[in-house]
């Protein structure tokens, strides 16, 4: 039963993102917890990893050092965190400072996450958008920096180079 639900969620995610199209992804913007604006269009020509997480999620907390490593691992990959929280930005910022998180993070409504990336069925979930603005990969559960950089490298060697901005 779990596999069927997981498969259905994956199909829904793919259909949802395809329906929205890469133009919607490129136009996505959200206010970060530091009050700056995160605009996907600012990262044109780069890979974009979007990580859905929450402070109450133990696997998410365990994954934070890997995400911080990813943030520093490859300049062609930009990382954005989207926190499923009802807490104010100051509380999330204090939590993130305990983990030395330096990449941009925004808070999304628990029941209203950005539709263009699909609704994650588990936390953490990480989606990867290629330099052209297409969602190309989704990881459910914890990831490592190497998983993301290896996937990007495999796509680059298959003729989809990550362009510099």
Sine and cosine of phi, psi and omega as CSV:
sin_phi,cos_phi,sin_psi,cos_psi,sin_omega,cos_omega
0.00,0.00,-0.65,0.76,0.00,-1.00
-0.87,0.50,-0.68,0.74,-0.02,-1.00
-0.89,0.45,-0.64,0.77,0.02,-1.00
-0.90,0.44,-0.71,0.71,0.01,-1.00
-0.90,0.44,-0.65,0.76,0.01,-1.00
-0.91,0.42,-0.69,0.73,0.03,-1.00
-0.89,0.46,-0.69,0.72,0.01,-1.00
-0.90,0.44,-0.64,0.77,0.03,-1.00
-0.90,0.44,-0.66,0.76,0.01,-1.00
-0.91,0.42,-0.69,0.72,0.02,-1.00
-0.89,0.46,-0.69,0.72,0.02,-1.00
-0.87,0.49,-0.69,0.72,0.01,-1.00
-0.86,0.50,-0.73,0.68,-0.02,-1.00
-0.90,0.44,-0.69,0.72,0.01,-1.00
-0.92,0.40,-0.65,0.76,0.01,-1.00
-0.88,0.47,-0.73,0.68,-0.02,-1.00
-0.93,0.37,-0.66,0.75,0.01,-1.00
-0.88,0.47,-0.64,0.77,0.00,-1.00
-0.90,0.43,-0.61,0.80,0.00,-1.00
-0.96,0.28,-0.60,0.80,0.02,-1.00
0.98,0.17,0.27,-0.96,-0.04,-1.00
-0.94,0.35,-0.41,0.91,0.05,-1.00
-0.88,0.47,-0.66,0.75,0.02,-1.00
-0.91,0.42,-0.62,0.79,0.04,-1.00
-0.90,0.44,-0.72,0.70,-0.02,-1.00
-0.90,0.44,-0.45,0.90,-0.02,-1.00
-1.00,-0.02,-0.08,1.00,-0.06,-1.00
-0.90,0.43,0.70,-0.71,0.12,-0.99
-0.54,-0.84,0.47,-0.88,-0.03,-1.00
-0.42,-0.91,0.50,-0.87,0.01,-1.00
-0.99,0.14,0.79,-0.62,0.01,-1.00
-0.98,0.19,0.24,-0.97,-0.02,-1.00
-0.92,0.39,-0.31,0.95,0.07,-1.00
-1.00,0.01,0.18,0.98,0.04,-1.00
0.97,0.24,0.06,1.00,0.11,-0.99
-0.99,0.15,0.25,-0.97,0.05,-1.00
-0.99,-0.15,0.75,-0.67,0.13,-0.99
-0.99,-0.12,0.88,-0.47,0.01,-1.00
-0.85,-0.53,0.87,-0.50,0.02,-1.00
-0.86,0.52,-0.56,0.83,-0.01,-1.00
-0.87,0.48,-0.39,0.92,0.05,-1.00
-0.93,0.36,-0.29,0.96,-0.07,-1.00
-0.94,-0.34,0.42,0.91,0.00,-1.00
-0.81,0.59,0.72,-0.70,0.01,-1.00
1.00,0.06,0.03,1.00,0.03,-1.00
-0.88,-0.47,0.36,-0.93,0.13,-0.99
-0.97,0.25,0.57,-0.82,0.00,-1.00
-0.81,-0.59,0.87,-0.49,0.10,-0.99
-0.98,-0.22,0.83,-0.56,0.01,-1.00
-0.91,-0.42,0.88,-0.47,-0.07,-1.00
-0.95,-0.32,0.87,-0.49,0.09,-1.00
-1.00,-0.01,0.77,-0.63,-0.09,-1.00
-0.42,-0.91,0.03,-1.00,0.07,-1.00
-0.43,-0.90,0.47,-0.88,0.00,-1.00
-0.91,0.42,-0.51,0.86,-0.05,-1.00
-0.99,0.13,-0.06,1.00,-0.07,-1.00
-1.00,-0.06,0.94,-0.35,-0.04,-1.00
-0.87,0.50,-0.73,0.69,0.05,-1.00
-0.87,0.49,-0.53,0.85,0.04,-1.00
-0.91,0.42,-0.70,0.72,0.02,-1.00
-0.90,0.44,-0.64,0.77,0.01,-1.00
-0.90,0.43,-0.52,0.85,-0.05,-1.00
-0.98,0.20,-0.36,0.93,-0.11,-0.99
-0.80,0.60,-0.69,0.73,0.05,-1.00
-0.88,0.47,-0.58,0.81,0.05,-1.00
-0.91,0.40,-0.63,0.77,0.02,-1.00
-0.92,0.39,-0.62,0.78,0.06,-1.00
-0.89,0.45,-0.64,0.77,0.07,-1.00
-0.89,0.46,-0.68,0.73,0.04,-1.00
-0.87,0.50,-0.65,0.76,0.00,-1.00
-0.83,0.55,-0.56,0.83,-0.02,-1.00
-0.99,-0.16,-0.14,0.99,-0.17,-0.99
-0.97,0.25,-0.61,0.79,-0.18,-0.98
-0.49,-0.87,0.87,-0.49,-0.04,-1.00
-0.93,0.38,-0.24,0.97,0.02,-1.00
-1.00,0.07,-0.05,1.00,0.01,-1.00
-0.89,-0.45,0.84,-0.54,0.06,-1.00
-0.97,-0.24,0.68,-0.73,-0.01,-1.00
-0.91,-0.41,0.73,-0.69,0.09,-1.00
-0.78,-0.62,0.72,-0.69,0.07,-1.00
-0.98,-0.20,0.71,-0.70,0.09,-1.00
-0.87,-0.49,0.94,-0.34,-0.09,-1.00
-1.00,-0.02,0.79,-0.61,0.10,-1.00
-1.00,0.10,1.00,-0.06,-0.12,-0.99
-0.58,-0.82,0.43,-0.90,0.16,-0.99
-0.95,-0.32,0.08,1.00,-0.03,-1.00
-0.99,0.12,0.43,-0.90,0.07,-1.00
-0.94,0.33,0.38,-0.92,-0.04,-1.00
-0.81,0.59,-0.59,0.81,-0.03,-1.00
-0.88,0.47,-0.62,0.79,0.01,-1.00
-0.93,0.38,-0.68,0.74,0.01,-1.00
-0.91,0.40,-0.67,0.75,0.02,-1.00
-0.87,0.49,-0.67,0.74,0.03,-1.00
-0.90,0.44,-0.69,0.73,0.05,-1.00
-0.86,0.52,-0.74,0.67,-0.03,-1.00
-0.90,0.43,-0.54,0.84,0.01,-1.00
-0.91,0.42,-0.47,0.88,0.06,-1.00
-0.92,0.39,-0.39,0.92,-0.01,-1.00
-0.96,-0.28,0.09,1.00,-0.01,-1.00
0.84,0.55,0.61,0.79,0.01,-1.00
-0.97,0.24,0.79,-0.61,-0.05,-1.00
-0.91,-0.42,-0.22,0.98,-0.01,-1.00
-0.99,0.16,0.36,-0.93,-0.05,-1.00
-0.92,0.39,0.65,-0.76,0.01,-1.00
-0.73,-0.69,0.67,-0.74,0.08,-1.00
-0.82,-0.58,0.39,-0.92,0.07,-1.00
-0.99,-0.13,0.73,-0.68,0.07,-1.00
-0.89,-0.47,0.48,-0.88,0.03,-1.00
-0.89,0.46,0.70,-0.72,-0.03,-1.00
-0.85,0.53,-0.59,0.81,-0.03,-1.00
-0.98,-0.22,0.00,1.00,-0.03,-1.00
-0.65,-0.76,0.88,0.47,0.05,-1.00
-0.95,0.32,0.29,-0.96,0.04,-1.00
-0.85,0.52,0.85,-0.53,-0.07,-1.00
-0.92,0.40,-0.44,0.90,-0.10,-1.00
-0.90,0.43,-0.38,0.93,0.03,-1.00
-0.99,-0.17,0.01,1.00,-0.06,-1.00
0.99,0.17,0.26,-0.96,0.02,-1.00
-1.00,-0.07,0.89,-0.45,-0.03,-1.00
-0.92,0.40,0.74,-0.68,-0.01,-1.00
-0.99,0.11,-0.29,0.96,0.05,-1.00
-0.61,-0.79,0.35,-0.94,0.14,-0.99
-0.87,-0.49,0.66,-0.75,-0.08,1.00
-0.98,0.22,0.41,-0.91,0.16,-0.99
-0.74,-0.67,0.69,-0.72,0.03,-1.00
-0.81,-0.59,0.77,-0.64,0.07,-1.00
-0.92,-0.38,0.54,-0.84,-0.02,-1.00
-0.87,-0.49,0.79,-0.61,0.01,-1.00
-0.93,-0.36,0.76,-0.65,-0.02,-1.00
-0.98,0.22,0.13,-0.99,-0.04,-1.00
-0.87,0.49,-0.33,0.94,0.03,-1.00
-1.00,0.09,-0.12,0.99,0.02,-1.00
1.00,-0.09,0.25,0.97,0.00,-1.00
-0.98,-0.18,0.70,-0.71,0.10,-1.00
-0.95,0.31,0.86,-0.52,-0.11,-0.99
-0.88,-0.47,-0.23,0.97,-0.06,-1.00
-0.38,-0.92,0.60,-0.80,0.11,-0.99
-0.75,-0.67,0.76,-0.65,0.11,-0.99
-0.93,-0.37,0.75,-0.66,0.08,-1.00
-0.96,-0.26,0.80,-0.60,-0.04,-1.00
1.00,-0.09,-0.10,-1.00,-0.05,-1.00
-0.89,0.46,0.56,-0.83,0.09,-1.00
-0.80,-0.61,0.22,-0.98,0.12,-0.99
-0.90,-0.43,0.35,-0.94,0.07,-1.00
-0.85,0.52,-0.63,0.78,-0.03,-1.00
-0.89,0.46,-0.60,0.80,0.03,-1.00
-0.85,0.52,-0.70,0.71,-0.04,-1.00
-0.95,0.32,-0.75,0.66,-0.03,-1.00
-0.91,0.42,-0.59,0.81,0.05,-1.00
-0.91,0.41,-0.65,0.76,0.02,-1.00
-0.90,0.44,-0.72,0.69,0.01,-1.00
-0.87,0.50,-0.68,0.73,0.02,-1.00
-0.88,0.47,-0.64,0.77,0.00,-1.00
-0.92,0.40,-0.57,0.82,0.04,-1.00
-0.96,0.29,-0.56,0.83,0.02,-1.00
-0.92,0.40,-0.64,0.77,0.00,-1.00
-0.97,0.26,-0.25,0.97,0.04,-1.00
-1.00,-0.05,0.28,0.96,0.08,-1.00
1.00,-0.06,0.23,0.97,0.04,-1.00
-0.89,-0.46,0.94,0.33,-0.09,-1.00
-0.90,0.43,0.58,-0.82,0.10,-1.00
-0.99,0.14,0.90,-0.43,-0.05,-1.00
-0.99,0.11,0.46,-0.89,0.11,-0.99
-0.99,0.12,0.51,-0.86,-0.01,-1.00
-0.93,0.36,0.00,0.00,0.00,0.00
